[in-house]
């Protein structure tokens, strides 16, 4: 995105900050990115300049600053680790993140009220939910956003979040007024699903794009996918299933989706689930493929699929069966894509 903006604006682009923070947990570079952004926005505000924000998925970790000095980097990392593994939906996770962040929920843009603000977004959230991308550093908090304290209670996080984080959540007073400026989503999950559907149709498949199978708990999502296999020869869906971590294995929601579907598959079909960013959970793979022979092949190797599922170790399972999809980081993130093919 930064290179594209540079190509478009050339010498008119006078100053920039590119986040070099880590993902999925913030690090020192994430804090340095926030400090640099604050300084640039202070300058832009004084000069009443034009500011262009380039926002994409992963930004919640890659630029961060705590809402008060009592919250350490270790606290930020611990809180994010708890949130991304508890099984909460992205909107719920972002609600909690905003409560302890000085960046999220429009707070970054609020530092430059006299500047002209423009935001371009590559979205890793649902269509119409661009305020959730990177926890919305330049957009107002949605009116229907859940309450942070209620999310903590629902997922029983009181005893696992750092005390400084819990205090910030209790004391949070989030303004919901509009943030000045203009924003545009330039790519999202629907873009990827539509491109996949066009390609499948070119290859002669009868395609169904299941937009409604998107953010379910992973067990329910997999059941819905398997129940739709009779409809068309190609079934495509996207989004991000909520996937709580139960063990100490390696994997992510895409690898677990394929493993769960392989266990439940009762007809000839082949499936793929992969993250468009090229990384799934705490594994280096984007996802995996499986078909009706996967469990039998695994059995011949002495592998019990349900044991790997129980300890959240789907990466190791597919590494041993040779069915990983490993692309390396793709440089973009528009959520996950799932494709099922069967004979007509």
C-alpha positions in Angstrom: 0.0 0.0 0.0 2.8 2.4 0.9 4.6 1.7 -2.4 1.4 2.2 -4.4 0.8 5.6 -2.6 4.4 6.6 -3.4 3.9 5.8 -7.0 0.7 7.8 -7.2 1.8 10.9 -5.3 5.6 11.1 -6.0 7.2 14.2 -4.6 3.8 15.4 -3.2 4.3 12.8 -0.5 6.4 14.8 2.0 6.6 12.7 5.2 5.6 9.1 6.1 5.5 6.6 8.9 5.3 2.9 8.0 4.6 0.5 10.9 7.2 -2.2 11.4 5.5 -3.7 14.5 5.0 -7.4 14.9 1.8 -9.6 14.5 -0.2 -11.0 16.2 1.3 -9.5 19.3 2.7 -6.0 19.7 6.4 -5.4 20.3 8.8 -2.5 20.9 8.5 -1.7 17.2 4.7 -1.4 17.6 5.3 1.2 20.3 7.9 3.0 18.2 5.4 3.1 15.3 2.9 4.8 17.5 5.4 7.4 18.8 6.4 8.2 15.2 2.7 8.5 14.1 1.9 10.8 17.0 4.8 13.1 16.1 3.8 13.2 12.4 0.1 13.9 13.3 1.1 16.7 15.7 3.0 18.2 12.8 0.2 17.7 10.4 -2.3 19.3 12.8 -0.1 22.3 13.2 0.3 22.7 9.5 -3.4 21.8 8.7 -2.0 19.3 6.2 -3.5 16.4 4.3 -3.0 13.1 5.9 -3.6 9.7 4.2 -3.9 6.6 6.5 -3.3 3.2 4.9 -5.0 0.7 7.2 -5.0 -3.1 6.9 -5.6 -6.2 8.9 -2.9 -6.8 11.5 -2.7 -3.1 12.4 -4.1 -3.8 15.9 -0.8 -5.3 16.8 1.6 -3.4 14.5 0.9 0.0 15.9 0.0 0.4 19.6 0.2 2.6 22.6 -1.4 2.0 26.0 -4.1 4.3 27.3 -2.1 4.9 30.5 1.5 4.5 31.8 0.6 1.6 34.2 0.1 -0.7 31.2 3.4 -2.3 30.1 4.3 -3.9 26.8 4.2 -7.2 28.6 0.6 -6.4 29.7 -0.3 -5.5 26.1 1.2 -8.7 24.7 -0.5 -10.9 27.4 -3.9 -9.2 26.8 -3.7 -9.7 23.1 -2.7 -13.4 23.5 -5.7 -14.0 25.7 -8.1 -12.2 23.4 -7.0 -13.9 20.1 -7.2 -17.4 21.7 -10.4 -17.1 23.8 -12.9 -17.8 20.9 -14.4 -14.3 20.8 -15.6 -12.7 17.6 -13.4 -9.9 16.1 -15.9 -7.2 17.1 -15.8 -8.4 20.7 -12.0 -8.6 20.6 -11.7 -5.1 19.2 -14.1 -3.7 21.9 -11.7 -4.9 24.6 -8.6 -3.7 22.7 -10.0 -0.2 22.3 -10.5 0.1 26.1 -6.8 -0.1 26.8 -5.4 1.6 23.7 -4.5 5.2 22.9 -4.6 4.4 19.2 -7.8 2.4 18.5 -11.4 3.5 18.1 -10.6 6.7 16.2 -8.0 7.9 18.8 -5.2 8.1 16.3 -7.1 10.4 13.9 -8.3 12.5 16.9 -4.8 13.7 17.4 -5.0 15.9 14.3 -8.4 17.7 14.4 -7.2 20.5 12.1 -5.8 18.3 9.4 -7.6 16.9 6.4 -7.9 13.1 6.9 -8.2 10.4 4.3 -8.2 6.6 5.0 -7.7 3.8 2.5 -8.6 0.3 3.9 -7.7 -3.2 2.9 -10.3 -4.9 5.0 -10.0 -8.2 7.0 -13.5 -7.8 8.5 -17.1 -8.1 7.3 -18.4 -5.8 4.5 -19.6 -2.6 6.2 -17.6 -3.3 9.3 -14.5 -1.3 8.3 -14.3 0.2 11.8 -13.0 -3.2 13.0 -10.0 -3.2 10.6 -6.9 -2.7 12.9 -9.5 -1.8 15.6 -10.4 1.4 13.7 -7.6 3.9 14.5 -9.2 6.5 12.3 -12.9 5.6 12.5 -15.6 6.2 15.1 -16.7 3.3 17.3 -19.8 1.6 15.9 -23.0 2.5 17.7 -23.8 -1.2 18.1 -20.3 -2.2 19.4 -20.5 -4.6 22.4 -19.4 -3.5 25.9 -15.9 -4.4 26.8 -16.7 -5.4 30.4 -19.5 -7.7 29.2 -17.1 -9.4 26.7 -14.6 -10.0 29.6 -17.4 -11.6 31.6 -18.8 -13.7 28.8 -15.5 -15.3 28.0 -14.4 -15.6 31.7 -11.3 -13.4 31.2 -11.3 -11.8 34.6 -8.6 -14.1 36.0 -6.4 -14.2 32.9 -6.1 -10.6 31.8 -3.4 -8.4 33.5 -4.7 -6.2 36.4 -3.7 -3.0 34.6 -5.7 -4.1 31.6 -8.8 -4.9 33.7 -8.5 -1.5 35.4 -8.4 0.3 32.0 -11.5 -1.7 30.9 -13.4 -0.8 34.0 -12.5 2.9 33.7 -13.0 3.2 29.9 -15.1 6.0 28.7 -15.4 5.7 24.9 -16.7 8.6 22.9 -18.8 7.5 19.9 -18.9 10.9 18.0 -18.1 11.0 14.4 -14.5 11.3 13.3 -13.8 13.9 10.7 -12.5 12.7 7.4 -13.1 10.4 4.4 -12.5 6.6 4.1 -12.8 4.0 1.4 -12.4 0.2 1.4 -10.3 -0.8 -1.6 -10.1 -4.6 -1.0 -12.0 -7.0 1.3 -12.9 -10.6 1.7 -15.7 -10.4 -0.9 -13.1 -9.3 -3.4 -11.2 -12.6 -2.9 -14.4 -14.7 -2.9 -15.7 -13.1 -6.1 -12.3 -13.7 -7.8 -12.3 -17.3 -6.7 -15.9 -17.8 -8.0 -15.0 -16.3 -11.4 -12.1 -18.6 -11.8 -14.1 -21.7 -10.7 -16.8 -20.8 -13.3 -14.1 -20.5 -16.0 -13.0 -24.0 -15.0 -16.5 -25.3 -15.5 -17.7 -25.6 -11.9 -21.2 -24.8 -10.7 -20.5 -22.3 -8.0 -22.2 -21.3 -4.7 -20.6 -18.5 -2.7 -21.9 -19.0 0.9 -21.5 -15.5 2.3 -23.6 -16.5 5.4 -21.0 -19.1 6.5 -18.5 -16.6 7.8 -18.0 -16.0 11.5 -19.6 -19.0 13.2 -17.9 -20.9 16.0 -15.7 -23.3 14.1 -17.6 -26.5 14.9 -20.8 -25.0 13.7 -19.2 -23.5 10.6 -17.7 -26.8 9.6 -21.1 -28.5 10.0 -22.7 -25.9 7.8 -20.1 -26.3 5.1 -20.4 -30.1 5.0 -24.2 -29.8 4.9 -24.0 -27.6 1.7 -21.8 -30.0 -0.3 -24.8 -31.4 -2.3 -25.9 -28.0 -3.6 -23.1 -27.2 -6.2 -19.9 -28.7 -7.5 -17.9 -25.8 -6.0 -18.7 -24.2 -2.6 -16.8 -21.1 -1.5 -17.0 -19.2 1.8 -14.8 -16.8 3.7 -14.6 -14.7 6.8 -13.1 -16.0 10.0 -14.5 -18.7 12.3 -14.0 -18.2 16.0 -11.6 -20.9 17.1 -10.7 -21.2 20.8 -7.3 -22.8 21.5 -7.6 -25.9 23.7 -4.1 -27.4 23.7 -0.5 -26.5 23.3 -0.1 -27.6 19.6 0.5 -25.6 16.5 -2.2 -24.5 14.1 -5.0 -22.0 13.4 -8.6 -21.7 12.4 -7.9 -22.7 8.7 -5.9 -25.8 9.6 -8.5 -26.8 12.2 -11.3 -26.2 9.7 -9.8 -28.6 7.2 -9.1 -31.2 10.0 -12.7 -31.0 11.3 -14.1 -31.2 7.8 -11.9 -34.2 7.0 -13.2 -36.0 10.0 -16.9 -35.2 9.0 -16.5 -35.8 5.3 -18.7 -38.7 4.1 -18.5 -38.3 0.3 -15.8 -37.8 -2.5 -14.7 -34.1 -2.2 -11.6 -32.0 -1.8 -11.4 -29.0 0.5 -9.0 -26.1 1.1 -9.0 -23.5 3.8 -6.3 -20.9 4.0 -5.5 -17.4 5.3 -5.0 -14.8 2.6 -2.1 -13.4 4.6 -0.2 -16.7 4.2 0.0 -17.5 7.9 -2.5 -19.4 10.0 -2.5 -19.0 13.8 0.9 -19.9 15.4 1.9 -21.9 12.4 4.0 -20.9 9.3 1.4 -22.4 6.9 -1.5 -20.6 5.2 -3.7 -23.7 5.6 -4.2 -27.2 4.2 -6.1 -29.4 1.8 -7.9 -32.7 2.5 -10.2 -35.1 0.8 -12.1 -38.4 1.5 -8.8 -40.3 1.7 -7.1 -38.1 4.3 -8.1 -40.0 7.4 -7.2 -43.3 5.8 -3.8 -42.0 4.8 -3.3 -40.6 8.3 -4.2 -43.9 9.8 -1.6 -45.7 7.8 0.9 -43.3 9.4 -0.4 -44.0 12.9 -2.0 -40.6 13.2 -5.3 -40.1 15.1 -7.0 -37.0 13.7 -9.2 -36.5 16.8 -6.1 -36.5 19.1 -4.5 -33.8 17.1 -7.8 -31.8 17.1 -8.1 -32.1 20.9 -4.7 -30.5 21.5 -5.0 -27.8 18.8 -2.2 -29.4 16.8 -3.7 -29.4 13.2 -0.4 -28.1 11.7 1.5 -31.1 12.9 -1.2 -33.4 11.5 -1.1 -32.0 8.0 2.7 -31.6 8.1 2.9 -35.4 8.6 0.3 -36.1 5.9 2.0 -33.7 3.4 -1.1 -31.6 2.9 0.0 -28.2 4.1 -0.5 -25.1 1.9 2.7 -23.0 2.6 2.9 -19.8 0.6 4.8 -17.6 3.0 3.6 -14.1 3.8 1.5 -12.7 0.9 1.7 -9.0 1.8 -2.0 -8.6 2.1 -4.8 -9.8 4.4 -8.5 -10.1 3.4 -9.4 -12.8 5.9 -9.8 -16.5 5.0 -11.0 -18.4 2.0 -12.5 -21.9 2.0 -13.1 -23.9 -1.2 -14.8 -27.3 -1.5 -15.0 -29.2 -4.8 -16.9 -32.4 -5.6 -17.7 -34.3 -8.7 -20.9 -33.1 -10.5 
